[in-house]
Amino acid sequence: MVHIVAFISYVFVSCITPGPNNIMCMNNGGKYGVKKSLPFCAGVATGFSLVLICCILCNLFLYRYIPRIVDVMTIFGGIYILYLAWIIWRDKPKEAKQGHRQLDTQAFSTAVVLQFVNPKALLFGMTLITNFVFPYDQSVQAFLLVLGFNWVVVSLSCGCWVLFGSVFRSFFDKNRKVLNGVMALLLIYCAVTLFI
């Protein structure tokens, strides 16, 4: 029998705590507002769900090779997080950016693709499926329930971080350079903790 309280706690704590997605959501909320940040939030939730589907379909394979996969994804994930830190640190007001091609940090497709190199998403998916789902129930209904629940929690979490960024938008505008530096340092911290 699945430990439902542990399962729900794990999902909520993993999704609401600061990580690359939540920091990007907060940054987008502060820069673009809630409405323009929603596609990124939906992309994060969808990408997270796709990662979970991959974990479900490949669970037995991944279980045998987890040490190698975690090492490789940790390296890629660290690089990805440092790249996000660089983007936030180099962020300029919209007028100053014209003519330069950059990663569209509010696009649905960007958020979906980034989940596949997001170490938190990958490790979350592997942990959730291997520890809370496979040992107790391997039915399609259980997988759909987990996917649906996870999508809702991730969406709510991203929405909270976007709202937080949006509420403090004028504060962010006045202190953009300092706050970008702080958010970039938080992302660097996320990357460093992968190797500690």
C-alpha positions, 0 to 999 in steps of 0.5 A: 500500500502506497504511503499517501501522506509521504507521496503528497509531502514529497510532491509538494515539497519538491515542487514548491522549494526553490529550484531552476524552474521556480526561480525562472518563474519568479524572474518572469513574473517580475519582468513580464507579469502574470499573464505573459508568464503563464505559457512558461508555467504550462511548459514547466508542468507539461515538461515535468509530466513528460519527464515522469512519463519517460521515468514510468516507461524506462523505470526498470532500465533506469533502475539498473543504470541509475549511477551512470545516468545520475552522473551524466545528468548531473553534469548536464544539469549543472551546465544548464543551471549555470547557463540560466544564471548567466542569462539572468545576470546578463538580463537587460531592460527590453529596449536594450535587448533589441537586435540580440537573439536570446533564449525566450524565457517565457515560451512554452516550448523552452520550458518543456525542453529545459525539463529534460536537462533539469536535474531536479525534474529528472531526479524528482521523476526517478525518485517519485516513480521508483519509490512511491509508484512502482512498488505499490501499483503499476496500473495505467490508472495509477500512472494517470493519477500520479501524472495528473496530480503532479501536473496540478501541483507543478502548475500551482507551484509555478503560479505561486512563484510567478505571482510572487515575482509579479507582486514585487514587479516595481521593486524588481524593476527598481533593483533589477541588477541586484536582484538578478545578481541574487537570483543568478547566485541562487542558481549557481548555488543550485548547480554547486549543490549537485556536486557536493 
